[in-house]
Amino acid sequence: MKKYVRIERPEVGSYIEKFSNLMSALAAEFDGLEKYAEVGDIITLQVIEMEEEDYNNLPEFEGW
């Protein structure tokens, strides 16, 4: 089992990233945040484990 990070925005969904992609994903999440964020918005990071094959079979994240 490998460790990954689930990035979740409860109002719109979640996706799973490799640790090696985490900084890029966070940069994308926070790009323009001041402009579109609402008071009370939540972004959570959760460390999870899954088989690499399962990760490779996840659908491609296409954005919010």
C-alpha positions as CSV (number, residue, x, y, z in Angstrom):
1,M,0.0,0.0,0.0
2,K,1.2,3.5,-0.8
3,K,0.2,6.8,0.9
4,Y,-1.7,9.5,-1.0
5,V,-3.5,12.7,-0.1
6,R,-7.2,13.2,-0.6
7,I,-8.0,16.9,-1.2
8,E,-11.6,17.7,-0.5
9,R,-13.8,20.6,-0.8
10,P,-17.1,19.4,0.8
11,E,-19.3,21.6,-1.3
12,V,-17.9,20.3,-4.6
13,G,-16.0,17.0,-4.2
14,S,-12.6,15.5,-3.7
15,Y,-9.7,14.0,-5.6
16,I,-6.6,12.0,-4.7
17,E,-3.0,13.1,-5.4
18,K,0.5,11.6,-5.0
19,F,2.7,13.3,-2.4
20,S,5.0,14.3,-5.3
21,N,2.2,16.3,-6.8
22,L,0.9,17.8,-3.6
23,M,2.5,21.2,-3.8
24,S,1.3,21.7,-7.4
25,A,-2.2,20.7,-6.4
26,L,-2.2,23.1,-3.4
27,A,-0.9,25.9,-5.6
28,A,-3.9,25.3,-7.9
29,E,-6.3,25.1,-5.0
30,F,-5.2,28.4,-3.6
31,D,-4.8,30.2,-6.9
32,G,-7.4,33.0,-6.9
33,L,-8.8,31.8,-3.5
34,E,-9.1,35.3,-2.2
35,K,-11.3,36.2,-5.2
36,Y,-13.8,33.3,-5.1
37,A,-13.7,32.0,-1.5
38,E,-16.8,32.3,0.7
39,V,-16.7,32.7,4.5
40,G,-16.7,29.2,6.0
41,D,-15.3,27.4,2.9
42,I,-13.3,24.3,3.9
43,I,-10.4,22.5,2.1
44,T,-9.3,19.3,3.8
45,L,-6.2,17.2,3.3
46,Q,-6.4,13.5,4.4
47,V,-3.6,11.1,4.2
48,I,-4.9,7.7,2.9
49,E,-3.5,4.4,1.7
50,M,-4.3,2.5,-1.4
51,E,-2.8,0.2,-3.9
52,E,-0.9,1.9,-6.7
53,E,-3.0,0.0,-9.2
54,D,-6.2,1.4,-7.7
55,Y,-4.7,4.9,-7.8
56,N,-3.8,4.4,-11.5
57,N,-7.4,3.3,-12.2
58,L,-9.0,6.5,-10.7
59,P,-10.7,8.8,-13.2
60,E,-8.7,11.8,-14.3
61,F,-9.4,14.9,-12.2
62,E,-10.9,17.4,-14.6
63,G,-11.3,20.4,-12.2
64,W,-14.2,21.8,-10.3
